[in-house]
């Protein structure tokens, strides 16, 4: 009888649920196992609030560093191409890419032709540069492209509209053309005439066709970007109206199928020649820096188009700059170089502040009027 009771008692003890301590041990083991996997940290990085948070993950542990790098390697980097040095005024063919994992500038294949103040944009994963000034100050009509796979820049047919500088380029979202299409906006043409024309450029042939109504204002060296819905915003620049801004899009009030057109936007807070612009992750169009009242400025502002369009102030950059490199990626805006500094800094959208990057552009003297795009 006693033996039977003992057996039942032992069985009952073995059937008891695990203790709290045992559950905690199992949970800790699972957490430790998960956090040792770089792919888990890559998912954490993907859902972070921008590049700054991802960079901070790299300090947690070896696995988090590997996971963060894995995520960063999926993002396009800021590419800086060409430009003009402050000493000697040389037109450069150098191309650099900011490695988002190391935050260092890595060399890329050089341009075929050194140039500055040229138009540029990414088209189907390739970097395209158009026009600008070449060595000796000649206005160029040449076009070249670097494919996503790298290798080397190759010449494309020149622009049929002739030499042009200070224009802005926006890629056209289509897939029917042989090499892609670009809208070339404004700029200064051969002979020195400022332009309001919007050319549709076929990259396979170089043919420039007036593709849309002209800009409302003469513009060169201005900020421009395509909006997610297909619109385009242009702001600042030279041409006598450095505070003006305009937008290509549907009428504010009208039928859904009404023709798109350019419409005037509220003025910028200050004139901004040689400013730069980009679309942030929340859809606002940011205009940064530029030349105003005899020198570069650090102030920034953002266009809000929901409801009544208006400009909101953004925190100023650490350094005043104009004619610099700029791009928005992963909840951040990166700027580098320009008239004034060789420094690079990043605007963290989630924290609404600018942070300095650890590595300046690889030049002892300032680099200005370079091209920049994400690739």
Buried (B, 14 or more C-beta within 10 A) or exposed (E): EEEEEEEEEEEEEEEEEEEEEEEEEEEEEEEEEEBEEBEBBBEBBBEBBBBBBBBEBBEBEEBBBBBBBBBBEEEBBBBBBBBBBBEEEEBBBBBBBBBBBEBBBEEBBBBBBBBBBBBBBBBBEBBBBBBBBBBEEBBBBBBBBBBEEEEEBEEBBBBBBBBBBBBBBBBBEEEEBEBBBBBBBBBBBBEEEBBBBBBBBBBEEBBBEEBBBBBBBBBBBBBBBBBEEEBBBBBBBBBEBBBBBBBBBBEEEEEEEEEBBBBEBEBBBBBBBBBBBBBBBEBBBBBBBBBBEEEBBBBBBBBBBEEEBEBEEBBBBBBBBBBBBBBBBBBBBBBBBBBBBBBBBBBBBEBEEBBEBEBBBBBEEBBBBBBBBBB
